[in-house]
Amino acid sequence: MEHLSVRLTSLSSSATLAMSQKSNELKAQGVDVINLSVGEPDFFTPDPIKAAAKKAIDNNFSFYSPVPGFLDLRKAIVAKLKRENGLDYTVDQIIVSNGAKQSICNTLLCLVDPGDEVIVPAPYWVSYVEMVKLAEGMNVILPAGIDQNFKITPEQLEAAITPKTKALILCTPSNPTGSVYSHDELEALADVLARHPQVVVISDEIYEHINYVGRHASIASFPVLRDRVAVINGVSKAYAMTGWRIGFLAAPLWLARAASKLQGQY
Ligand SMILES: Cc1ncc(COP(=O)(O)O)c(C=O)c1O
């Protein structure tokens, strides 16, 4: 007899990992397969990163790390956000996690109460909706087809927001579509959100550097949203470090503190 919680039984298995496994099985049978499931870069972790990690092991960086991450790493993230994104954060606003995936889940668990609505533009990365379910929230799927370049419009966003809307998950550059929101498109969405102060934006920017369209813009750059945007990023995609499991959340202090509190327990 199984004794699983409703929370677990209502969760779907990762479709991405299932596809990846299927592809590995076919490869093992000698089938020529191009695996487009998991987002694995087609290069290796750069040598200076590998060398630094080896040095860190030799220097006995093998004890429990601080819950929000090592201070030097958080300082480097603050510097990156300023240099590459023009965003101002303090180290207290940065929480390092085991990949962007954990950062997103932490954020949802900090924000969402049972029955709260979370807007997810579709097509979406499969884990978002499962994480919303874990947090006992309600997914509100906003379809954005090829006719609109897979991007939601301000009108769609306005129509989807209700008093129960807690968060919008925005992924730019997008997995799976590759669409990139321009600065002006983000500004138009920010103008809508300015009218709805109960909505927090979870801005998944993990694909920032896999962008063949134009300059990356972050919705966190609009002052009107500064105290309610959770920027999610990490090293998996840009530096081919998917297996290293290093991601981060950059957020207003109230949210960063909550994510650290949560992470301190699991
Ligand atoms: C859109 C999106 N966000 C987040 C992640 C998770 O990244 P990480 O490896 O840092 O957990 C992925 C990984 O495939 C992704 O596609």
The ligand as a Gaussian input file, in Angstrom:
#p B3LYP/6-31G(d) Opt

LIG

0 1
 C       13.295000      28.034000     -18.639000
 C       14.175000      27.334000     -17.662000
 N       14.286000      27.837000     -16.430000
 C       15.069000      27.241000     -15.514000
 C       15.773000      26.099000     -15.808000
 C       16.596000      25.454000     -14.728000
 O       17.925000      25.789000     -14.787000
 P       18.955000      25.221000     -13.724000
 O       19.787000      24.209000     -14.408000
 O       19.772000      26.407000     -13.287000
 O       18.177000      24.660000     -12.577000
 C       15.693000      25.531000     -17.083000
 C       16.435000      24.300000     -17.419000
 O       16.229000      23.660000     -18.396000
 C       14.879000      26.176000     -18.040000
 O       14.749000      25.683000     -19.264000

